Amino acid sequence: MRRSIPSAGDLIWGLLFIGCGLFFLAPSLGFQVPLDARYLWPWFLIIPGLGLWGTYLSTRPREAAIGLVIPATIVTLLGTFFLFSVATDWKFTGQFGFVFPLIAALSFWAAWLLGTRHIGFLIPAVILSTASAAICVTVNLYRFLIPGILIGTGCLMMLRGRRRTGPDPTIDAAPLPAEDGEATAGTPATVRSKQPRRHTAKNTASDLKSGPTG
């Protein structure tokens, strides 16, 4: 007798419904469960999103259900983002405005990577990613970009000054020996007087003319 095996989508949907039922049944059984509506409503997005993912994974061939990837990704990530916002008391909502186009971009990227790499998924993925990056830079310009530019400029100036470090150009090189009768700049007179006289043909002729008299 052939046994039927439930698909991945049926398993995921079944586990989600069982988990929700146990969650709401726990207070009736005496268990204390924090039923705060603030933390509950994002799960109404996350659970259907996970169910859509299960349906996509259980479909054969999966290319036939590639259209489910986009709503599954959007709903799941939106629910996760709202759950994070509720947990942080919505403190970072103004800084995370770029998340919404980013979630849409990730859904198209997922469809493009898991599908047949159709350009119809790639173009909106690139456009939405660019828009998300532009919003992120604009919103956080004064918080991160400007300080980062100043820090980077300071580091470049320090490295630039380090490359120029070398012998001190203000230190003069050792003076070369001067010719006869020429004074060497920076050389004391007593030192110049002790320098030996060079014998040249001109000096030899003058010495012969001025030989001993008498």
PyMOL commands that place a pseudoatom at each C-alpha (Angstrom):
pseudoatom trace, name=CA, resn=MET, resi=1, chain=A, elem=C, hetatm=0, pos=[0.000, 0.000, 0.000]
pseudoatom trace, name=CA, resn=ARG, resi=2, chain=A, elem=C, hetatm=0, pos=[1.471, 3.316, -1.051]
pseudoatom trace, name=CA, resn=ARG, resi=3, chain=A, elem=C, hetatm=0, pos=[1.722, 5.926, 1.677]
pseudoatom trace, name=CA, resn=SER, resi=4, chain=A, elem=C, hetatm=0, pos=[1.098, 9.560, 0.855]
pseudoatom trace, name=CA, resn=ILE, resi=5, chain=A, elem=C, hetatm=0, pos=[3.719, 12.031, 2.053]
pseudoatom trace, name=CA, resn=PRO, resi=6, chain=A, elem=C, hetatm=0, pos=[2.540, 15.576, 2.877]
pseudoatom trace, name=CA, resn=SER, resi=7, chain=A, elem=C, hetatm=0, pos=[4.172, 18.334, 0.920]
pseudoatom trace, name=CA, resn=ALA, resi=8, chain=A, elem=C, hetatm=0, pos=[6.430, 20.948, 2.472]
pseudoatom trace, name=CA, resn=GLY, resi=9, chain=A, elem=C, hetatm=0, pos=[3.733, 23.577, 2.130]
pseudoatom trace, name=CA, resn=ASP, resi=10, chain=A, elem=C, hetatm=0, pos=[1.172, 21.456, 3.961]
pseudoatom trace, name=CA, resn=LEU, resi=11, chain=A, elem=C, hetatm=0, pos=[3.684, 20.773, 6.744]
pseudoatom trace, name=CA, resn=ILE, resi=12, chain=A, elem=C, hetatm=0, pos=[4.525, 24.445, 7.205]
pseudoatom trace, name=CA, resn=TRP, resi=13, chain=A, elem=C, hetatm=0, pos=[0.889, 25.570, 7.154]
pseudoatom trace, name=CA, resn=GLY, resi=14, chain=A, elem=C, hetatm=0, pos=[-0.049, 22.778, 9.543]
pseudoatom trace, name=CA, resn=LEU, resi=15, chain=A, elem=C, hetatm=0, pos=[2.720, 23.638, 12.007]
pseudoatom trace, name=CA, resn=LEU, resi=16, chain=A, elem=C, hetatm=0, pos=[1.788, 27.318, 11.895]
pseudoatom trace, name=CA, resn=PHE, resi=17, chain=A, elem=C, hetatm=0, pos=[-1.852, 26.637, 12.675]
pseudoatom trace, name=CA, resn=ILE, resi=18, chain=A, elem=C, hetatm=0, pos=[-0.934, 24.185, 15.444]
pseudoatom trace, name=CA, resn=GLY, resi=19, chain=A, elem=C, hetatm=0, pos=[1.424, 26.748, 16.987]
pseudoatom trace, name=CA, resn=CYS, resi=20, chain=A, elem=C, hetatm=0, pos=[-1.218, 29.477, 16.902]
pseudoatom trace, name=CA, resn=GLY, resi=21, chain=A, elem=C, hetatm=0, pos=[-3.784, 27.161, 18.435]
pseudoatom trace, name=CA, resn=LEU, resi=22, chain=A, elem=C, hetatm=0, pos=[-1.461, 26.165, 21.277]
pseudoatom trace, name=CA, resn=PHE, resi=23, chain=A, elem=C, hetatm=0, pos=[-0.576, 29.787, 21.887]
pseudoatom trace, name=CA, resn=PHE, resi=24, chain=A, elem=C, hetatm=0, pos=[-4.195, 30.815, 22.401]
pseudoatom trace, name=CA, resn=LEU, resi=25, chain=A, elem=C, hetatm=0, pos=[-4.998, 27.614, 24.299]
pseudoatom trace, name=CA, resn=ALA, resi=26, chain=A, elem=C, hetatm=0, pos=[-2.221, 28.043, 26.852]
pseudoatom trace, name=CA, resn=PRO, resi=27, chain=A, elem=C, hetatm=0, pos=[-4.067, 30.578, 29.078]
pseudoatom trace, name=CA, resn=SER, resi=28, chain=A, elem=C, hetatm=0, pos=[-7.017, 28.195, 29.339]
pseudoatom trace, name=CA, resn=LEU, resi=29, chain=A, elem=C, hetatm=0, pos=[-4.651, 25.476, 30.551]
pseudoatom trace, name=CA, resn=GLY, resi=30, chain=A, elem=C, hetatm=0, pos=[-3.213, 27.666, 33.301]
pseudoatom trace, name=CA, resn=PHE, resi=31, chain=A, elem=C, hetatm=0, pos=[-0.080, 28.853, 31.534]
pseudoatom trace, name=CA, resn=GLN, resi=32, chain=A, elem=C, hetatm=0, pos=[0.735, 32.558, 31.660]
pseudoatom trace, name=CA, resn=VAL, resi=33, chain=A, elem=C, hetatm=0, pos=[1.327, 33.880, 28.177]
pseudoatom trace, name=CA, resn=PRO, resi=34, chain=A, elem=C, hetatm=0, pos=[1.867, 37.617, 27.582]
pseudoatom trace, name=CA, resn=LEU, resi=35, chain=A, elem=C, hetatm=0, pos=[-1.027, 38.471, 25.273]
pseudoatom trace, name=CA, resn=ASP, resi=36, chain=A, elem=C, hetatm=0, pos=[0.060, 41.986, 24.354]
pseudoatom trace, name=CA, resn=ALA, resi=37, chain=A, elem=C, hetatm=0, pos=[-1.681, 43.141, 21.208]
pseudoatom trace, name=CA, resn=ARG, resi=38, chain=A, elem=C, hetatm=0, pos=[1.340, 45.219, 20.264]
pseudoatom trace, name=CA, resn=TYR, resi=39, chain=A, elem=C, hetatm=0, pos=[3.440, 42.096, 19.785]
pseudoatom trace, name=CA, resn=LEU, resi=40, chain=A, elem=C, hetatm=0, pos=[0.684, 39.952, 18.309]
pseudoatom trace, name=CA, resn=TRP, resi=41, chain=A, elem=C, hetatm=0, pos=[-0.399, 41.850, 15.215]
pseudoatom trace, name=CA, resn=PRO, resi=42, chain=A, elem=C, hetatm=0, pos=[2.936, 41.620, 13.317]
pseudoatom trace, name=CA, resn=TRP, resi=43, chain=A, elem=C, hetatm=0, pos=[2.586, 37.831, 13.434]
pseudoatom trace, name=CA, resn=PHE, resi=44, chain=A, elem=C, hetatm=0, pos=[-0.506, 38.110, 11.278]
pseudoatom trace, name=CA, resn=LEU, resi=45, chain=A, elem=C, hetatm=0, pos=[1.904, 39.158, 8.537]
pseudoatom trace, name=CA, resn=ILE, resi=46, chain=A, elem=C, hetatm=0, pos=[4.787, 36.836, 9.350]
pseudoatom trace, name=CA, resn=ILE, resi=47, chain=A, elem=C, hetatm=0, pos=[2.712, 33.642, 9.525]
pseudoatom trace, name=CA, resn=PRO, resi=48, chain=A, elem=C, hetatm=0, pos=[0.986, 34.059, 6.122]
pseudoatom trace, name=CA, resn=GLY, resi=49, chain=A, elem=C, hetatm=0, pos=[4.354, 35.000, 4.619]
pseudoatom trace, name=CA, resn=LEU, resi=50, chain=A, elem=C, hetatm=0, pos=[5.941, 31.803, 5.906]
pseudoatom trace, name=CA, resn=GLY, resi=51, chain=A, elem=C, hetatm=0, pos=[2.935, 29.882, 4.598]
pseudoatom trace, name=CA, resn=LEU, resi=52, chain=A, elem=C, hetatm=0, pos=[3.443, 31.344, 1.119]
pseudoatom trace, name=CA, resn=TRP, resi=53, chain=A, elem=C, hetatm=0, pos=[7.079, 30.305, 1.263]
pseudoatom trace, name=CA, resn=GLY, resi=54, chain=A, elem=C, hetatm=0, pos=[5.981, 26.790, 2.178]
pseudoatom trace, name=CA, resn=THR, resi=55, chain=A, elem=C, hetatm=0, pos=[3.580, 26.714, -0.750]
pseudoatom trace, name=CA, resn=TYR, resi=56, chain=A, elem=C, hetatm=0, pos=[6.337, 27.806, -3.121]
pseudoatom trace, name=CA, resn=LEU, resi=57, chain=A, elem=C, hetatm=0, pos=[8.785, 25.205, -1.791]
pseudoatom trace, name=CA, resn=SER, resi=58, chain=A, elem=C, hetatm=0, pos=[6.207, 22.424, -2.125]
pseudoatom trace, name=CA, resn=THR, resi=59, chain=A, elem=C, hetatm=0, pos=[5.285, 23.227, -5.726]
pseudoatom trace, name=CA, resn=ARG, resi=60, chain=A, elem=C, hetatm=0, pos=[6.844, 21.148, -8.504]
pseudoatom trace, name=CA, resn=PRO, resi=61, chain=A, elem=C, hetatm=0, pos=[8.251, 22.531, -10.662]
pseudoatom trace, name=CA, resn=ARG, resi=62, chain=A, elem=C, hetatm=0, pos=[9.048, 25.552, -8.536]
pseudoatom trace, name=CA, resn=GLU, resi=63, chain=A, elem=C, hetatm=0, pos=[9.317, 27.824, -11.552]
pseudoatom trace, name=CA, resn=ALA, resi=64, chain=A, elem=C, hetatm=0, pos=[5.551, 27.517, -11.884]
pseudoatom trace, name=CA, resn=ALA, resi=65, chain=A, elem=C, hetatm=0, pos=[5.077, 29.185, -8.480]
pseudoatom trace, name=CA, resn=ILE, resi=66, chain=A, elem=C, hetatm=0, pos=[7.855, 31.769, -8.747]
pseudoatom trace, name=CA, resn=GLY, resi=67, chain=A, elem=C, hetatm=0, pos=[5.228, 34.500, -8.473]
pseudoatom trace, name=CA, resn=LEU, resi=68, chain=A, elem=C, hetatm=0, pos=[4.646, 33.533, -4.835]
pseudoatom trace, name=CA, resn=VAL, resi=69, chain=A, elem=C, hetatm=0, pos=[8.204, 34.505, -3.888]
pseudoatom trace, name=CA, resn=ILE, resi=70, chain=A, elem=C, hetatm=0, pos=[7.527, 38.246, -4.170]
pseudoatom trace, name=CA, resn=PRO, resi=71, chain=A, elem=C, hetatm=0, pos=[4.472, 38.460, -1.864]
pseudoatom trace, name=CA, resn=ALA, resi=72, chain=A, elem=C, hetatm=0, pos=[5.960, 35.859, 0.496]
pseudoatom trace, name=CA, resn=THR, resi=73, chain=A, elem=C, hetatm=0, pos=[9.146, 37.901, 0.921]
pseudoatom trace, name=CA, resn=ILE, resi=74, chain=A, elem=C, hetatm=0, pos=[7.343, 41.231, 1.265]
pseudoatom trace, name=CA, resn=VAL, resi=75, chain=A, elem=C, hetatm=0, pos=[4.821, 40.038, 3.848]
pseudoatom trace, name=CA, resn=THR, resi=76, chain=A, elem=C, hetatm=0, pos=[7.380, 38.119, 5.911]
pseudoatom trace, name=CA, resn=LEU, resi=77, chain=A, elem=C, hetatm=0, pos=[9.928, 40.954, 6.005]
pseudoatom trace, name=CA, resn=LEU, resi=78, chain=A, elem=C, hetatm=0, pos=[7.288, 43.587, 6.696]
pseudoatom trace, name=CA, resn=GLY, resi=79, chain=A, elem=C, hetatm=0, pos=[5.988, 41.614, 9.650]
pseudoatom trace, name=CA, resn=THR, resi=80, chain=A, elem=C, hetatm=0, pos=[9.539, 41.158, 10.943]
pseudoatom trace, name=CA, resn=PHE, resi=81, chain=A, elem=C, hetatm=0, pos=[10.256, 44.881, 10.607]
pseudoatom trace, name=CA, resn=PHE, resi=82, chain=A, elem=C, hetatm=0, pos=[7.057, 45.845, 12.407]
pseudoatom trace, name=CA, resn=LEU, resi=83, chain=A, elem=C, hetatm=0, pos=[7.821, 43.356, 15.176]
pseudoatom trace, name=CA, resn=PHE, resi=84, chain=A, elem=C, hetatm=0, pos=[11.254, 44.945, 15.596]
pseudoatom trace, name=CA, resn=SER, resi=85, chain=A, elem=C, hetatm=0, pos=[9.710, 48.428, 15.612]
pseudoatom trace, name=CA, resn=VAL, resi=86, chain=A, elem=C, hetatm=0, pos=[7.203, 47.450, 18.299]
pseudoatom trace, name=CA, resn=ALA, resi=87, chain=A, elem=C, hetatm=0, pos=[9.943, 45.856, 20.416]
pseudoatom trace, name=CA, resn=THR, resi=88, chain=A, elem=C, hetatm=0, pos=[12.017, 49.061, 20.219]
pseudoatom trace, name=CA, resn=ASP, resi=89, chain=A, elem=C, hetatm=0, pos=[8.977, 51.311, 20.823]
pseudoatom trace, name=CA, resn=TRP, resi=90, chain=A, elem=C, hetatm=0, pos=[9.247, 52.757, 17.293]
pseudoatom trace, name=CA, resn=LYS, resi=91, chain=A, elem=C, hetatm=0, pos=[12.414, 54.688, 18.164]
pseudoatom trace, name=CA, resn=PHE, resi=92, chain=A, elem=C, hetatm=0, pos=[14.203, 54.011, 14.875]
pseudoatom trace, name=CA, resn=THR, resi=93, chain=A, elem=C, hetatm=0, pos=[11.288, 54.396, 12.494]
pseudoatom trace, name=CA, resn=GLY, resi=94, chain=A, elem=C, hetatm=0, pos=[12.461, 57.777, 11.193]
pseudoatom trace, name=CA, resn=GLN, resi=95, chain=A, elem=C, hetatm=0, pos=[15.923, 56.412, 10.414]
pseudoatom trace, name=CA, resn=PHE, resi=96, chain=A, elem=C, hetatm=0, pos=[14.694, 53.261, 8.668]
pseudoatom trace, name=CA, resn=GLY, resi=97, chain=A, elem=C, hetatm=0, pos=[12.571, 54.809, 5.964]
pseudoatom trace, name=CA, resn=PHE, resi=98, chain=A, elem=C, hetatm=0, pos=[14.744, 53.100, 3.381]
pseudoatom trace, name=CA, resn=VAL, resi=99, chain=A, elem=C, hetatm=0, pos=[13.582, 49.684, 4.617]
pseudoatom trace, name=CA, resn=PHE, resi=100, chain=A, elem=C, hetatm=0, pos=[10.308, 49.710, 2.647]
pseudoatom trace, name=CA, resn=PRO, resi=101, chain=A, elem=C, hetatm=0, pos=[11.862, 50.026, -0.844]
pseudoatom trace, name=CA, resn=LEU, resi=102, chain=A, elem=C, hetatm=0, pos=[14.599, 47.667, 0.329]
pseudoatom trace, name=CA, resn=ILE, resi=103, chain=A, elem=C, hetatm=0, pos=[12.047, 44.990, 1.222]
pseudoatom trace, name=CA, resn=ALA, resi=104, chain=A, elem=C, hetatm=0, pos=[10.456, 45.333, -2.204]
pseudoatom trace, name=CA, resn=ALA, resi=105, chain=A, elem=C, hetatm=0, pos=[13.891, 45.143, -3.814]
pseudoatom trace, name=CA, resn=LEU, resi=106, chain=A, elem=C, hetatm=0, pos=[14.762, 41.984, -1.872]
pseudoatom trace, name=CA, resn=SER, resi=107, chain=A, elem=C, hetatm=0, pos=[11.543, 40.344, -3.030]
pseudoatom trace, name=CA, resn=PHE, resi=108, chain=A, elem=C, hetatm=0, pos=[12.461, 40.926, -6.680]
pseudoatom trace, name=CA, resn=TRP, resi=109, chain=A, elem=C, hetatm=0, pos=[16.052, 39.814, -6.049]
pseudoatom trace, name=CA, resn=ALA, resi=110, chain=A, elem=C, hetatm=0, pos=[14.732, 36.584, -4.519]
pseudoatom trace, name=CA, resn=ALA, resi=111, chain=A, elem=C, hetatm=0, pos=[12.442, 35.970, -7.493]
pseudoatom trace, name=CA, resn=TRP, resi=112, chain=A, elem=C, hetatm=0, pos=[15.309, 36.656, -9.891]
pseudoatom trace, name=CA, resn=LEU, resi=113, chain=A, elem=C, hetatm=0, pos=[17.749, 34.358, -8.098]
pseudoatom trace, name=CA, resn=LEU, resi=114, chain=A, elem=C, hetatm=0, pos=[15.299, 31.491, -7.539]
pseudoatom trace, name=CA, resn=GLY, resi=115, chain=A, elem=C, hetatm=0, pos=[13.664, 31.733, -10.951]
pseudoatom trace, name=CA, resn=THR, resi=116, chain=A, elem=C, hetatm=0, pos=[14.983, 31.703, -14.464]
pseudoatom trace, name=CA, resn=ARG, resi=117, chain=A, elem=C, hetatm=0, pos=[16.915, 34.981, -14.032]
pseudoatom trace, name=CA, resn=HIS, resi=118, chain=A, elem=C, hetatm=0, pos=[14.306, 36.892, -16.024]
pseudoatom trace, name=CA, resn=ILE, resi=119, chain=A, elem=C, hetatm=0, pos=[15.135, 40.528, -16.684]
pseudoatom trace, name=CA, resn=GLY, resi=120, chain=A, elem=C, hetatm=0, pos=[11.619, 41.481, -15.636]
pseudoatom trace, name=CA, resn=PHE, resi=121, chain=A, elem=C, hetatm=0, pos=[12.666, 40.774, -12.029]
pseudoatom trace, name=CA, resn=LEU, resi=122, chain=A, elem=C, hetatm=0, pos=[16.164, 42.252, -12.344]
pseudoatom trace, name=CA, resn=ILE, resi=123, chain=A, elem=C, hetatm=0, pos=[15.202, 45.746, -13.507]
pseudoatom trace, name=CA, resn=PRO, resi=124, chain=A, elem=C, hetatm=0, pos=[12.830, 46.595, -10.618]
pseudoatom trace, name=CA, resn=ALA, resi=125, chain=A, elem=C, hetatm=0, pos=[15.287, 44.994, -8.190]
pseudoatom trace, name=CA, resn=VAL, resi=126, chain=A, elem=C, hetatm=0, pos=[18.066, 47.346, -9.320]
pseudoatom trace, name=CA, resn=ILE, resi=127, chain=A, elem=C, hetatm=0, pos=[15.781, 50.413, -9.362]
pseudoatom trace, name=CA, resn=LEU, resi=128, chain=A, elem=C, hetatm=0, pos=[14.394, 49.751, -5.888]
pseudoatom trace, name=CA, resn=SER, resi=129, chain=A, elem=C, hetatm=0, pos=[17.847, 49.000, -4.486]
pseudoatom trace, name=CA, resn=THR, resi=130, chain=A, elem=C, hetatm=0, pos=[19.153, 52.298, -5.845]
pseudoatom trace, name=CA, resn=ALA, resi=131, chain=A, elem=C, hetatm=0, pos=[16.171, 54.174, -4.397]
pseudoatom trace, name=CA, resn=SER, resi=132, chain=A, elem=C, hetatm=0, pos=[16.684, 52.532, -1.022]
pseudoatom trace, name=CA, resn=ALA, resi=133, chain=A, elem=C, hetatm=0, pos=[20.378, 53.451, -1.007]
pseudoatom trace, name=CA, resn=ALA, resi=134, chain=A, elem=C, hetatm=0, pos=[19.571, 57.066, -1.962]
pseudoatom trace, name=CA, resn=ILE, resi=135, chain=A, elem=C, hetatm=0, pos=[17.012, 57.362, 0.833]
pseudoatom trace, name=CA, resn=CYS, resi=136, chain=A, elem=C, hetatm=0, pos=[19.430, 55.834, 3.317]
pseudoatom trace, name=CA, resn=VAL, resi=137, chain=A, elem=C, hetatm=0, pos=[22.186, 58.293, 2.400]
pseudoatom trace, name=CA, resn=THR, resi=138, chain=A, elem=C, hetatm=0, pos=[19.816, 61.274, 2.456]
pseudoatom trace, name=CA, resn=VAL, resi=139, chain=A, elem=C, hetatm=0, pos=[18.265, 60.425, 5.804]
pseudoatom trace, name=CA, resn=ASN, resi=140, chain=A, elem=C, hetatm=0, pos=[21.529, 59.580, 7.535]
pseudoatom trace, name=CA, resn=LEU, resi=141, chain=A, elem=C, hetatm=0, pos=[23.688, 62.184, 5.784]
pseudoatom trace, name=CA, resn=TYR, resi=142, chain=A, elem=C, hetatm=0, pos=[24.314, 64.335, 8.824]
pseudoatom trace, name=CA, resn=ARG, resi=143, chain=A, elem=C, hetatm=0, pos=[24.649, 61.317, 11.121]
pseudoatom trace, name=CA, resn=PHE, resi=144, chain=A, elem=C, hetatm=0, pos=[27.181, 59.081, 9.417]
pseudoatom trace, name=CA, resn=LEU, resi=145, chain=A, elem=C, hetatm=0, pos=[28.287, 60.349, 5.994]
pseudoatom trace, name=CA, resn=ILE, resi=146, chain=A, elem=C, hetatm=0, pos=[29.693, 63.765, 6.948]
pseudoatom trace, name=CA, resn=PRO, resi=147, chain=A, elem=C, hetatm=0, pos=[31.598, 62.462, 10.021]
pseudoatom trace, name=CA, resn=GLY, resi=148, chain=A, elem=C, hetatm=0, pos=[32.885, 59.588, 7.914]
pseudoatom trace, name=CA, resn=ILE, resi=149, chain=A, elem=C, hetatm=0, pos=[34.162, 61.979, 5.241]
pseudoatom trace, name=CA, resn=LEU, resi=150, chain=A, elem=C, hetatm=0, pos=[35.913, 64.132, 7.876]
pseudoatom trace, name=CA, resn=ILE, resi=151, chain=A, elem=C, hetatm=0, pos=[37.543, 61.110, 9.512]
pseudoatom trace, name=CA, resn=GLY, resi=152, chain=A, elem=C, hetatm=0, pos=[38.666, 59.731, 6.153]
pseudoatom trace, name=CA, resn=THR, resi=153, chain=A, elem=C, hetatm=0, pos=[40.121, 63.097, 5.123]
pseudoatom trace, name=CA, resn=GLY, resi=154, chain=A, elem=C, hetatm=0, pos=[42.093, 63.315, 8.376]
pseudoatom trace, name=CA, resn=CYS, resi=155, chain=A, elem=C, hetatm=0, pos=[43.514, 59.825, 7.867]
pseudoatom trace, name=CA, resn=LEU, resi=156, chain=A, elem=C, hetatm=0, pos=[44.562, 60.666, 4.303]
pseudoatom trace, name=CA, resn=MET, resi=157, chain=A, elem=C, hetatm=0, pos=[46.310, 63.837, 5.464]
pseudoatom trace, name=CA, resn=MET, resi=158, chain=A, elem=C, hetatm=0, pos=[48.227, 61.900, 8.104]
pseudoatom trace, name=CA, resn=LEU, resi=159, chain=A, elem=C, hetatm=0, pos=[49.332, 59.268, 5.590]
pseudoatom trace, name=CA, resn=ARG, resi=160, chain=A, elem=C, hetatm=0, pos=[50.282, 61.952, 3.116]
pseudoatom trace, name=CA, resn=GLY, resi=161, chain=A, elem=C, hetatm=0, pos=[52.482, 63.712, 5.686]
pseudoatom trace, name=CA, resn=ARG, resi=162, chain=A, elem=C, hetatm=0, pos=[54.108, 60.425, 6.608]
pseudoatom trace, name=CA, resn=ARG, resi=163, chain=A, elem=C, hetatm=0, pos=[55.159, 59.777, 3.019]
pseudoatom trace, name=CA, resn=ARG, resi=164, chain=A, elem=C, hetatm=0, pos=[56.911, 63.146, 2.855]
pseudoatom trace, name=CA, resn=THR, resi=165, chain=A, elem=C, hetatm=0, pos=[58.982, 62.423, 5.944]
pseudoatom trace, name=CA, resn=GLY, resi=166, chain=A, elem=C, hetatm=0, pos=[62.692, 62.105, 5.037]
pseudoatom trace, name=CA, resn=PRO, resi=167, chain=A, elem=C, hetatm=0, pos=[66.068, 63.837, 5.491]
pseudoatom trace, name=CA, resn=ASP, resi=168, chain=A, elem=C, hetatm=0, pos=[65.799, 67.402, 6.726]
pseudoatom trace, name=CA, resn=PRO, resi=169, chain=A, elem=C, hetatm=0, pos=[66.391, 69.642, 3.680]
pseudoatom trace, name=CA, resn=THR, resi=170, chain=A, elem=C, hetatm=0, pos=[67.557, 72.496, 5.942]
pseudoatom trace, name=CA, resn=ILE, resi=171, chain=A, elem=C, hetatm=0, pos=[70.740, 70.626, 6.873]
pseudoatom trace, name=CA, resn=ASP, resi=172, chain=A, elem=C, hetatm=0, pos=[73.563, 71.675, 4.508]
pseudoatom trace, name=CA, resn=ALA, resi=173, chain=A, elem=C, hetatm=0, pos=[75.817, 69.076, 3.004]
pseudoatom trace, name=CA, resn=ALA, resi=174, chain=A, elem=C, hetatm=0, pos=[79.497, 68.990, 3.922]
pseudoatom trace, name=CA, resn=PRO, resi=175, chain=A, elem=C, hetatm=0, pos=[81.412, 71.790, 2.127]
pseudoatom trace, name=CA, resn=LEU, resi=176, chain=A, elem=C, hetatm=0, pos=[83.662, 70.815, -0.716]
pseudoatom trace, name=CA, resn=PRO, resi=177, chain=A, elem=C, hetatm=0, pos=[87.369, 71.775, -0.539]
pseudoatom trace, name=CA, resn=ALA, resi=178, chain=A, elem=C, hetatm=0, pos=[87.976, 75.191, -2.082]
pseudoatom trace, name=CA, resn=GLU, resi=179, chain=A, elem=C, hetatm=0, pos=[90.498, 76.074, -4.699]
pseudoatom trace, name=CA, resn=ASP, resi=180, chain=A, elem=C, hetatm=0, pos=[93.562, 78.191, -3.980]
pseudoatom trace, name=CA, resn=GLY, resi=181, chain=A, elem=C, hetatm=0, pos=[92.663, 81.593, -2.693]
pseudoatom trace, name=CA, resn=GLU, resi=182, chain=A, elem=C, hetatm=0, pos=[88.968, 80.894, -2.701]
pseudoatom trace, name=CA, resn=ALA, resi=183, chain=A, elem=C, hetatm=0, pos=[87.072, 81.124, 0.540]
pseudoatom trace, name=CA, resn=THR, resi=184, chain=A, elem=C, hetatm=0, pos=[84.671, 78.346, 1.403]
pseudoatom trace, name=CA, resn=ALA, resi=185, chain=A, elem=C, hetatm=0, pos=[81.327, 79.562, 2.700]
pseudoatom trace, name=CA, resn=GLY, resi=186, chain=A, elem=C, hetatm=0, pos=[80.801, 78.638, 6.307]
pseudoatom trace, name=CA, resn=THR, resi=187, chain=A, elem=C, hetatm=0, pos=[84.461, 77.588, 6.856]
pseudoatom trace, name=CA, resn=PRO, resi=188, chain=A, elem=C, hetatm=0, pos=[86.371, 79.428, 9.594]
pseudoatom trace, name=CA, resn=ALA, resi=189, chain=A, elem=C, hetatm=0, pos=[89.495, 81.357, 8.644]
pseudoatom trace, name=CA, resn=THR, resi=190, chain=A, elem=C, hetatm=0, pos=[91.708, 79.286, 10.924]
pseudoatom trace, name=CA, resn=VAL, resi=191, chain=A, elem=C, hetatm=0, pos=[90.618, 76.141, 9.153]
pseudoatom trace, name=CA, resn=ARG, resi=192, chain=A, elem=C, hetatm=0, pos=[91.229, 77.630, 5.711]
pseudoatom trace, name=CA, resn=SER, resi=193, chain=A, elem=C, hetatm=0, pos=[94.713, 78.736, 6.720]
pseudoatom trace, name=CA, resn=LYS, resi=194, chain=A, elem=C, hetatm=0, pos=[95.707, 75.205, 7.661]
pseudoatom trace, name=CA, resn=GLN, resi=195, chain=A, elem=C, hetatm=0, pos=[94.629, 73.692, 4.385]
pseudoatom trace, name=CA, resn=PRO, resi=196, chain=A, elem=C, hetatm=0, pos=[97.678, 72.552, 2.368]
pseudoatom trace, name=CA, resn=ARG, resi=197, chain=A, elem=C, hetatm=0, pos=[98.544, 74.503, -0.728]
pseudoatom trace, name=CA, resn=ARG, resi=198, chain=A, elem=C, hetatm=0, pos=[98.079, 72.615, -3.945]
pseudoatom trace, name=CA, resn=HIS, resi=199, chain=A, elem=C, hetatm=0, pos=[101.092, 72.492, -6.242]
pseudoatom trace, name=CA, resn=THR, resi=200, chain=A, elem=C, hetatm=0, pos=[100.203, 73.405, -9.755]
pseudoatom trace, name=CA, resn=ALA, resi=201, chain=A, elem=C, hetatm=0, pos=[102.292, 74.316, -12.749]
pseudoatom trace, name=CA, resn=LYS, resi=202, chain=A, elem=C, hetatm=0, pos=[101.505, 78.007, -12.240]
pseudoatom trace, name=CA, resn=ASN, resi=203, chain=A, elem=C, hetatm=0, pos=[102.611, 77.914, -8.597]
pseudoatom trace, name=CA, resn=THR, resi=204, chain=A, elem=C, hetatm=0, pos=[105.840, 76.097, -9.515]
pseudoatom trace, name=CA, resn=ALA, resi=205, chain=A, elem=C, hetatm=0, pos=[106.792, 78.748, -12.094]
pseudoatom trace, name=CA, resn=SER, resi=206, chain=A, elem=C, hetatm=0, pos=[106.178, 81.550, -9.621]
pseudoatom trace, name=CA, resn=ASP, resi=207, chain=A, elem=C, hetatm=0, pos=[108.305, 79.821, -7.017]
pseudoatom trace, name=CA, resn=LEU, resi=208, chain=A, elem=C, hetatm=0, pos=[111.249, 79.574, -9.423]
pseudoatom trace, name=CA, resn=LYS, resi=209, chain=A, elem=C, hetatm=0, pos=[111.061, 83.280, -10.274]
pseudoatom trace, name=CA, resn=SER, resi=210, chain=A, elem=C, hetatm=0, pos=[110.986, 84.239, -6.653]
pseudoatom trace, name=CA, resn=GLY, resi=211, chain=A, elem=C, hetatm=0, pos=[113.953, 82.016, -5.754]
pseudoatom trace, name=CA, resn=PRO, resi=212, chain=A, elem=C, hetatm=0, pos=[116.579, 82.983, -3.217]
pseudoatom trace, name=CA, resn=THR, resi=213, chain=A, elem=C, hetatm=0, pos=[118.392, 86.233, -3.962]
pseudoatom trace, name=CA, resn=GLY, resi=214, chain=A, elem=C, hetatm=0, pos=[121.845, 87.136, -3.011]
for i in range(1, 214): cmd.bond("trace and resi %d" % i, "trace and resi %d" % (i + 1))
show_as sticks, trace
zoom trace
